Amino acid sequence: MQVNKVKYVGEQDGPSEQELKNVLHAYFCENRTVQKAYLARVAFDTSPLGSVALCVRSDKGNKDEIVKNVGWLFSNLFGAHEHLDIPFVNSQQEKELVQACKPFFG
Protein backbone atom coordinates (compact mmCIF):
# COMPACT_ATOMS: atom_id res chain seq x y z
CA MET A 1 0.00 0.00 0.00
CA GLN A 2 1.46 3.36 -1.03
CA VAL A 3 0.12 6.55 0.54
CA ASN A 4 1.59 10.00 0.89
CA LYS A 5 0.22 11.08 4.25
CA VAL A 6 -1.09 9.11 7.19
CA LYS A 7 -2.60 10.49 10.38
CA TYR A 8 -2.18 8.13 13.32
CA VAL A 9 -5.25 8.50 15.50
CA GLY A 10 -4.66 5.90 18.23
CA GLU A 11 -4.34 2.24 19.11
CA GLN A 12 -7.04 -0.21 18.05
CA ASP A 13 -7.66 -2.53 20.96
CA GLY A 14 -10.36 -4.82 22.26
CA PRO A 15 -10.93 -8.57 22.73
CA SER A 16 -10.96 -9.37 18.98
CA GLU A 17 -7.97 -7.15 18.33
CA GLN A 18 -6.06 -8.75 21.20
CA GLU A 19 -6.66 -12.16 19.62
CA LEU A 20 -5.32 -10.84 16.31
CA LYS A 21 -2.29 -9.32 18.04
CA ASN A 22 -1.52 -12.65 19.72
CA VAL A 23 -1.70 -14.54 16.42
CA LEU A 24 0.44 -11.94 14.64
CA HIS A 25 2.96 -11.82 17.50
CA ALA A 26 3.51 -15.59 17.15
CA TYR A 27 3.91 -15.25 13.37
CA PHE A 28 6.36 -12.35 13.66
CA CYS A 29 8.43 -14.26 16.25
CA GLU A 30 8.68 -17.18 13.84
CA ASN A 31 9.16 -15.08 10.70
CA ARG A 32 11.86 -12.74 12.12
CA THR A 33 11.59 -10.13 9.37
CA VAL A 34 9.37 -7.67 11.26
CA GLN A 35 11.05 -5.37 13.76
CA LYS A 36 7.90 -3.71 15.14
CA ALA A 37 4.16 -3.88 14.56
CA TYR A 38 1.31 -1.59 15.62
CA LEU A 39 -2.44 -2.04 15.31
CA ALA A 40 -3.53 1.55 14.81
CA ARG A 41 -6.53 3.63 13.93
CA VAL A 42 -5.43 5.73 10.97
CA ALA A 43 -6.66 8.23 8.39
CA PHE A 44 -4.99 8.07 4.98
CA ASP A 45 -4.78 10.97 2.55
CA THR A 46 -6.64 8.80 0.03
CA SER A 47 -9.49 8.10 2.51
CA PRO A 48 -9.72 10.53 5.42
CA LEU A 49 -12.66 8.65 6.99
CA GLY A 50 -10.26 6.39 8.85
CA SER A 51 -9.67 2.71 9.22
CA VAL A 52 -7.65 0.18 11.15
CA ALA A 53 -4.16 -0.60 9.91
CA LEU A 54 -1.42 -3.01 10.84
CA CYS A 55 1.56 -0.66 10.65
CA VAL A 56 4.73 -2.67 10.13
CA ARG A 57 8.39 -1.71 10.49
CA SER A 58 10.46 -4.14 8.44
CA ASP A 59 13.81 -3.32 6.88
CA LYS A 60 14.39 -6.84 5.61
CA GLY A 61 12.43 -9.70 4.16
CA ASN A 62 9.86 -9.96 1.43
CA LYS A 63 7.10 -7.43 2.12
CA ASP A 64 4.72 -9.12 -0.32
CA GLU A 65 5.13 -12.38 1.59
CA ILE A 66 4.45 -10.63 4.91
CA VAL A 67 1.28 -9.07 3.48
CA LYS A 68 0.11 -12.40 2.04
CA ASN A 69 0.68 -14.32 5.27
CA VAL A 70 -0.82 -11.63 7.50
CA GLY A 71 -3.83 -11.45 5.18
CA TRP A 72 -4.32 -15.20 5.46
CA LEU A 73 -4.09 -15.09 9.27
CA PHE A 74 -6.47 -12.11 9.41
CA SER A 75 -9.07 -13.72 7.13
CA ASN A 76 -8.97 -16.92 9.21
CA LEU A 77 -9.96 -14.89 12.26
CA PHE A 78 -12.41 -12.38 10.78
CA GLY A 79 -13.49 -13.83 7.42
CA ALA A 80 -12.59 -12.96 3.86
CA HIS A 81 -15.23 -10.18 3.78
CA GLU A 82 -13.12 -8.05 6.18
CA HIS A 83 -9.92 -6.23 5.21
CA LEU A 84 -6.87 -4.86 6.98
CA ASP A 85 -4.61 -2.17 5.57
CA ILE A 86 -0.92 -3.02 6.01
CA PRO A 87 1.31 -0.01 5.48
CA PHE A 88 5.06 -0.41 5.99
CA VAL A 89 6.44 2.54 7.95
CA ASN A 90 9.85 4.14 7.80
CA SER A 91 11.72 5.65 10.76
CA GLN A 92 10.13 9.10 10.36
CA GLN A 93 6.61 7.68 10.14
CA GLU A 94 7.30 5.49 13.16
CA LYS A 95 8.25 8.57 15.21
CA GLU A 96 4.78 9.97 14.48
CA LEU A 97 3.10 6.61 15.05
CA VAL A 98 4.51 6.06 18.56
CA GLN A 99 2.92 9.35 19.64
CA ALA A 100 -0.52 7.77 19.13
CA CYS A 101 0.01 4.03 19.49
CA LYS A 102 2.31 1.59 21.27
CA PRO A 103 3.72 -1.45 19.45
CA PHE A 104 2.31 -4.86 20.25
CA PHE A 105 5.38 -6.50 18.74
CA GLY A 106 9.02 -5.53 18.93
N, C-alpha and C positions, 0 to 999 in steps of 0.2 A: 504494500500500500504506500503510495507516494502522496504526501500532502505538504503544503507550504507552511501552514501555521496551525498549531494545535493549542487549545487552551485546556489546561489540566484543572478540572473542577474539584476532584476529591477522590477518595478511595471508594470502590464498590465492594461492599461487604454485607454478608448475611449468611444464613445457613447453606443455601445453594452455592453461593460464591465460595464459601469456605471449603465445601466439598470439591469444587473445581480447583481451588488453590492447592489442596492436598494432592490431587491427582497430578496436577502440573508440576508441583514440587518434586514428586517422585520421578516423573519423566525427566525433568531438568537435571536432577542428581545423576541419573543414569546416562543421559545424553552428553553432559559436560561441555556443551557449546554455548550455553546461556550463562552470562555473568550475573544478571539481575532481571527480575520480572515484577511488574506492578499490575494490579487489576484496578484500573482507574476509570472514573467518569470523565469523559472528554467532550470537547466541541471542536470539530475540524472546520477549517476554512471552507471546505466544500459542502459541509452540512452543519450549520451552527446550532441545530436543534439539540445535539448531544447524543452520546451513546456510551456504551461500555467498551473499553479496549484493553487488551492484554499488551501492555507496553513492554518491549523486550530490549535489553541491552546485550548484544552479542557481537563481538569483534572477530569471531571465528566461526567456522562451520557453514553449512549450507542453509541459508535462510529459507529457501523454498521447502526444504525438507522439514525444518522446524514448523513452518506454517502448515504443511500437510499433516504432520503428526499431531500438532495441537488441535487442528480442525477436527481430526478424527476423534480425539479424546473428548473434545467439547461436544460434538454431535452425539457421542455415546451417552453423555450425561443429559443433554437438553433436547436432543432430537435434531434432525437435519433441517427442520423449518426455522431454527434459530441461527443467528450468526454472531460472530465475534470479530471485531476489527483487531488486527495484530500489527501495529506499527513498530518498527525497529527505531530506537532512539539513539542519538549520538550523545556525547558528553555534555554539550550545551543544553540539549533538550532535557536530559536527565536532571540537570541542576534546577530547571523549572519544575519538573515533575515531582521531585522530592519535597518541594514546598507544599504540595497538595496531597501527596500520597506516599505511604511507606511501602518498601518492597516486601513481597511475601516470599521471595526467593533471592538469595545472594547476600 
